[in-house]
Amino acid sequence: VLFFLPNISMAKSSNVLLRLSVFIFIIAESALAQTCSKYKFSSNRLFKSCNNLPVLDSFLHYTYDSSSGNLQIAYRHTNLTPGKWVAWAVNPTSTGMVGAQAIVAYPQSDGAIRAYTSPISSYQTSLQEAVLSFNVTDLSATYQNNEMVIFATLNLPLANGGNINTVWQDGSLSGNNPLPHPTSGNNIRSVSTLNIISGASGSAAGGGTGKSKLRKRNIHGILNGVSWGIMMPLGAIIARYLRVAKSADPAWFYLHVFCQSSAYITGVAGWATGLKLGGESAGIQFTAHRAIGIALFCLATVQVFAMFLRPKPEHKYRVYWNIYHHTIGYTVIILALVNVFKGLDILRPEKQWRNAYTAIIVVLGIVAAVLEAFTWYVVIKRGKAEKSAKTAQLGNDGRSQYA
């Protein structure tokens, strides 16, 4: 702004900047408010209340008539890419997906918008059309400017002080058939309770269950990221490169054992947390992540117990044990790195967390590459020195025979 106002004094420029900032703030605030309370439907429909739903760019507008038990709703899903279905549901029996009474809508291949009801009886649902446990009338949907709006009237007699459990979702289409929705990120956070009298909303089960599960997922990710994803590679670097320095023997060995055993214990805690999460999340499966995690645990356990069978350095079978130990060790590290990134894809944390872990791995990789080159230099130099010394010794022995 100052660049385009060269003839205005600094005080005036500051005043202009202040007014411009206030103007931008008012416009931004107005735009945010427009998403819910000041949103105007093209059909001129009016609703008494609305809620900005916390995830999936969704909003719920509604009017409840306590005398008739009718709940008129308009569910809006914005920023919707082509080839997507959306759904909004009430779950009369629990706070999750199973038991939810859903209203589904999507644009068909011929451009027409299909809206229908679908009760969810299992996690393997294909969103087949069927009647719900309560009456639904005036069902319709519109789709324009990447926004789907579902209109309906639900007959919901007042219960639980006016609280209802709600679920909303989106997913991809295959032709005119809905495909399963993603089972990670915001798609597993799209649940809440709504008091249709006061308008208050919160996460399901009074706000505790969702946050508790998310906290466990974060703990699981941190434990496994630090143990399998950082400490294991660091322990391997210690063993491979410190042992070259004769002065570091046997300190490198104890450091290696400490690092790997600590990583294993922490990793087992993270693995157990993952198993518990899996048991608490019926129907949500991350097959590859789970399979790699189980393989990691098994290989690392075998590696730990193999330490008790380690032959002495001069034993004839020590070379075979070394081959086994190195092969299993590097396999564990590779699988660990792959699984940590798969876990990041599932958790979808803020970008800086993924960037931070990537930076750590890159630094460890650079350190390993530099130490690898230095190690070969030391080994080759040491080998030449030993060969030269041996040659000189042989020469001296030969001269002593004819002295």
N, C-alpha and C positions, 0 to 999 in steps of 0.2 A: 504494500500500500504506500509506504514512504517513497518507493521508487517512482510511482506514478504521481506523486504529489511534491515535486521538487521545490515549488514556489510557496509552500505553506510552512509556517513556522513549526518548530518541534512541538510547542504546546497545542497548536491547532491540530497538528497531525495526531497527537496522542488523543485529543478529543474525538477526532474522526474515527480513530481505531476503536475507542471505547464504544462509541455509538454503533459502529459496524459490528463489534462483538456482541453487543446487546441484541442487535437486530438478528444476527445469525442464531443466537441462543433462542430467541422467541420463535423463529422459523423452525428450528430443530425441535423445540418443545412442542410446537403445534403439530409438526409431522408425526412425532411419537404419539401424541394424544389422538391423532387421527386414526391410528391403528385400531383403537377400541372404542373409547367413550364417545368420540365425535365422528365415528365412521358412519357414512350414509349409504344405505343400500339403494341400488338402482331401482328396486321395486317399491321404494318408499316404505318398506316395513320398519316398524319401530319396536325396540325391545327395552325393557326397563333396566336391565343390568347387563354387564359384560365383564369378561375376565381375559387378561393377557395370559395365555397359557405359557409355561416357562420354556418349552422346547418345541422344535419342529415348526416354527413360524406360524403358530396357530392361535386362534382367538375364538371365544365362545360368547355369543350374545343370547340372552334368554329372558323369558317372562314366565313367572309361575303363578298360577291361579289356585290358591289353596282350597277354594270351595269346590272346584271340579277335579282338582288333582292333575290338571293339565300343565305340562311344561313345554312351552314353545321355544325352540332353539334354532339358532343359525350358527353352524360351525364353519369357520373360515380357515383355510390353509393357504398361505401366500407363498411366493417364491417357489412354486411347484414346477418342476421340469416336465416336459412332455413324456408321455408313457408312464404315468404314475397313477396309483389309486390312493384314496384317502379314506379314513374311517374314524368315526367317533362313537364311543360306547359308554353305557352305564352298566356297572357290575353290581347287581343287587345282593350278591352273596359274599364277595371278597374284594380284595384290592388289586388283584392281578388280572391277567388276560383270560384265564379259564373262568367261564361263567359270565363273561361280558356279553351284553346284548348290543350288538353293533349295527350301525348304519354305515353302509359302504357306498362310495360313488367314484366313478372314473369315466373319462371320455372314451367312447368306443371308436373303432377304426373308421366308422362311417361319420364320425363327428358328433353323434348323439351322446348325451350324458345319461349314463345308467345310474340310478340310485335305488338301493334295495336294503332289506334288513337281513342280518346274518348272526345267529347266536353262536358263540364260541364255546365249544365243549371240550377242546383239547388244543395242545400246542401245535399239532400238525394240521390245523385247519386250512382249508382251501377257500374259505369265505363263501361257502355255498349259500344260496338264498333260502331263507326259511323264516317262519314267524317268530317273534320274540316273546318273552314271558309277560310283556305288557303291550298294550295297544299302541300302535303308531299310525298317525294319520297325517295328511297334508305333506307327504314326503316328496321332495323335489331337490334338484341340484343345478347349479350353474357353474360354468367354467369359462373364464376370460381373463386375459392379461396375467396368465400364470397363477390365477387364484381360483380355487374351488370353494364353493359355498354350498353347504347342505342345510336345507330347511326341513323341519319336521315338528310335529306335536306329539309328545309322549304323555301317556296317562300314568302318572307316578303319584299315587297317594302318599301323603306326608308320613315319614318315618324317621327314626333316629335323629329327631330334632331338626330335620330338614337336610341332613347330610347325605350325599350320594357319592359313590366311588366312580370316577370317570377315567377312561382310557382313550387315547387317540393315537393314530398310526398313519404311516404312509409306506408304500412299497412300489415295486416295479410291476409292469404288465408284460405278459407274453400274448400278443394279439389282444383278445378280449378277456383274458384270464389273469386274475391277480396272482402274483408270485409271493412267496413268503417275505415278510419284511425283514430288514437287517436286525441282527440280534446283538448289536453293540452300540456304543455312543448314546445319542439322544433317543434312539428308538427303544431303549429299555428304561428310559427315565420319563417316558410320557404317561405318567399316572398321577392322579391327584384326587383329593377329596374336595367337594364343593358344597357349601351350605346354600341351598337355593332360596333361603329366606334372607339371610344376612349378606350373601354374596361373597363371604370369606372363602378362600381356597388355600390349600396347602398340599404338601406331598402326602402320598398315601399312608395309611396307618398312623395318622397324627403327626406325620413328618419324620418319624424315627426310622422306619424300615428302610426307606429308600436311601437316606443318608448313611445308615449303618452299613448297608450292603456296599455302597460306594466307598465308604471308609475301608472296608475289608478288601475291596478290589485294589485300592491304592496301596494298602499295606502289602498285599500279595505282590503287586508290581514292584514296590521298592525293595522288598526282601530278595526277590529273584533277580532284579536288575543289579543290585549291589553284589550279591553272592555269585551266581552263575555268570553274570554279564561283565563284572569288573574284577572281583577278587580271583576267580579262576584263571583268567588270562594273565593277571599280574603274578600269580604264583608260578605259572609256567615260564614267564619271562625271568623270574628270579632263578629258577632251577637251570634254565638253559644257559644263561649268560654270566651269572655270578660264579658259577663253578669253575669257569675258566681261570679266574684269579686264584692262585694257590693260597694266598693269604686269607681268602674268604672261606676256606674249607676248615671245619664242617659247618660254619655259620650259615652258608647258603642252604644247606639241607634242612636245618631246623626252621629257617625262615619259610622255606617252601612247604614244609609239613604244616607249620602253623597257619599259613595263608590258605592252603587248600582245605585243611580240616575246619577252619573257621568258615570258609565259603560253603563247605558241605553242610555243616550244622545250620547255618543261616538259610541255605537253600532248601533244606528239608523242612524248616519252619514255613518257608514260602510255599513249598509244594503242598504241605498239609493244609495251609490256608486256601490254596486253590481247590483242593478236594472238597473242603467244607463249602466253599462258594458254589461249586458244581452241584453239591447236594441240596443247596438252598435255592438253586435256580433251575428247577425242573423245566425241560423244554428248551432251554437256552444252551446250545452246545457249540463249542469251538473245537472241532474234531482235531485239526492239525496241531493246534496249540496244546491240547490235552495229550495227544499221542507223543509229541516231542518231549513234553514235561515228564511223562512216565518213563520214556527211554532215558532221559537225562538222569532221573533218580536211580534207575536200575544200573546204568553204566557207572555212575559215580559211586554207588554203593559197592559194586564189585571192585572198583579201583581202590577204595579205602581198605577193604578187607584183603586185597592182594598185597598190601604193604606188609602184612604179617607173614607172607610167604616169600618175601624178597630174599633171593640167595645172596651170599657174600660176593663182593666184587670179583674174587678170583675163581668163583664156582663156574663149572663148564656150562651150566644152564643160565647163567646171568645174562648172556647176550639175548636169549629168547625172552627172558622176563623184561628186559629193556625194550625190546620191540613191542611186546604186548602193552607195557606201561605207557609208552609214547603214543601208540596208536589209539588206545582208549582215551588218553588224556586229551589229545588234539581233537578227537571226535566229540568229546564232551564240550570243549570250548566252541567248536563250530556250531553244534546244535544249540548251545546256550545263546550265542549271539543271534542266531536265527529266531529263537523263541522269544527273546527279549523284544525284538522288533515286531514280532507277531503280537505280543502282549501290548505294545504301544499302539498298534493298529486297533486293538480291541478297546483299550481304555480311552483312546483319543484324548490325551491330556493336552494342555496348552502347548503350543508349538515349541516354546523354549525348552521344555523338558526333553522332547525328542532331540532337539538340536544339541542340548547339553550332553546327553548320552552319546550321540554320534560323535561329538567333539572328543569325548573321553576315549572312545574306541579308536578314533583317528590318531590321537596322540600316542596311545599305546602301540598302535601299528607302526608309527614313525619311529618310536623308541626301539621297538623290536627290530626294525629294518636297519637302523644305525648300529645297534649292538650286534646284529648278525654279521654285518660287514666287519666291524671291529674284532669280533670273535674269530672270524676266519683269518684276519690279518695276524692276530696274536698266535693262533694255532700254527699257521704256516711259518711264521718267524721263529716260533719256538721249535718247530720241527727241524728247520734248517740249522738252528743253533745246536740242537741235540745231535744232528747228523754230523755236523762239523766237529763237535767235541768227540764223538765216537771215532771219527776218522783219525783225528789227532791222537787219540788214545791208542788206536791200533798201530799207528806209526811209531809211537813211543815204545810200545811193547816189542815191535819188531827190531828196533835199534838196540834195545836192552839185551836182546839175545846174542848180539854180535859185538857187544861192547868189549 
